[in-house]
Amino acid sequence: GNLVKNSSVLESLGEKPHVCVSRLAPQDYHRFHAVCAGKIISMTPIEGEYYTVNPVAVRSSVDVFTENARVVVEVETPCIGTMVYVAVGATLVGSINFTVKEGDTVAAGQD
């Protein structure tokens, strides 16, 4: 529950949601793209730190996924139903920005 900090979002995912963790490194292209088409239901920012998310840090005692700043994006999709995307901030990433807003419809592959 700490990752999304919202019990209604957790309930919408059911008892056994699928999880995918994608990490952007400083040398990477810093954009994510929609995995499937859908409508943005909510976008909830959660304040936090900007610890590094390198593989060593992820295995440390600091839970960077629940302590770092993040934005929880709830998407209603025709392909998998409700999906939650969590963008997690990190060292050298001073902000989390989106090109979409609540209520927008996104196409598969759209950034």
DRENLO-333648 format. One record per residue (C-alpha): x, y, z; residue number from 1; residue in three letters. Coordinates in steps of 0.02 Angstrom, whole numbers. Each point is the difference from the previous one (the first is absolute). Layout:
<vovexs>
    east   north      up    i   aa
       X       Y       Z  NUM  ALA
...
</vovexs>
This chain:
<vovexs>
    east   north      up    i   aa
       0       0       0    1  GLY
     146     120      23    2  ASN
      38      11    -186    3  LEU
    -167      78     -49    4  VAL
     -60      58     173    5  LYS
    -182     -16     -53    6  ASN
    -107    -148      55    7  SER
    -135      29    -133    8  SER
     131     -10    -138    9  VAL
      69    -161      76   10  LEU
    -175     -74      11   11  GLU
     -33      38    -185   12  SER
     149    -110     -46   13  LEU
     -67    -157      85   14  GLY
      91    -122     112   15  GLU
     139     -52    -119   16  LYS
      49     147    -111   17  PRO
     142     -18    -125   18  HIS
     153     110      31   19  VAL
     131      63    -121   20  CYS
     147     106      58   21  VAL
      88     103    -134   22  SER
     152     101      48   23  ARG
      70     150     -93   24  LEU
     186      28      22   25  ALA
      83     171     -25   26  PRO
      61     -49    -174   27  GLN
    -175     -60     -55   28  ASP
    -135      84    -101   29  TYR
    -106      76     140   30  HIS
    -177     -31     -60   31  ARG
    -124    -137      31   32  PHE
    -131     -52    -128   33  HIS
    -174     -71      31   34  ALA
       1    -190      -6   35  VAL
    -178       0     -68   36  CYS
    -138     123     -40   37  ALA
    -107      67     141   38  GLY
     -75     147      93   39  LYS
      96      88     140   40  ILE
    -113     -13     153   41  ILE
     112      82     130   42  SER
     175      68      24   43  MET
      52      12     183   44  THR
     169      75      48   45  PRO
      83     -69     158   46  ILE
     138     103      79   47  GLU
     163     -85      45   48  GLY
     188      -6     -19   49  GLU
     104     -14    -158   50  TYR
     113    -146      47   51  TYR
      94     -90    -138   52  THR
     -90    -149     -78   53  VAL
     155     -90     -62   54  ASN
      -2    -190      25   55  PRO
     110      10     157   56  VAL
    -117     127      81   57  ALA
    -154    -103     -43   58  VAL
      75    -145      99   59  ARG
      45     111     149   60  SER
     -98      28     161   61  SER
     -77     159     -73   62  VAL
    -158     -41     -98   63  ASP
      23     127    -139   64  VAL
    -166     -48     -81   65  PHE
     -98      53     154   66  THR
     111     140      67   67  GLU
      34      94    -163   68  ASN
    -116     130     -75   69  ALA
    -121     -80    -121   70  ARG
    -161      23     -98   71  VAL
    -133    -135       0   72  VAL
     -95      -4    -165   73  VAL
    -159    -103     -10   74  GLU
     -50     -49    -177   75  VAL
    -157     -90     -59   76  GLU
      48    -108    -150   77  THR
     -99    -110    -119   78  PRO
     141    -129      -7   79  CYS
      31     -35     186   80  ILE
    -130     100      98   81  GLY
      65     115     135   82  THR
     187      28      -4   83  MET
     106     103     119   84  VAL
     161      79     -59   85  TYR
     117      70     133   86  VAL
     135     121     -58   87  ALA
     137       6     131   88  VAL
     122     145      11   89  GLY
     185     -25      30   90  ALA
     167      87      23   91  THR
      38     116    -147   92  LEU
    -185       2     -44   93  VAL
     -68     158      79   94  GLY
    -180     -22     -54   95  SER
    -130    -118     -72   96  ILE
     -95      76    -146   97  ASN
    -136     -67    -112   98  PHE
     -62      47    -173   99  THR
    -177     -56      48  100  VAL
    -124      46     136  101  LYS
    -148     -78      90  102  GLU
    -141     -38    -121  103  GLY
     113     -15    -152  104  ASP
      -4    -155    -109  105  THR
     168     -72     -51  106  VAL
      46    -112    -146  107  ALA
     113    -150      20  108  ALA
     180      61     -16  109  GLY
     -43     182      38  110  GLN
     117      93     118  111  ASP
</vovexs>
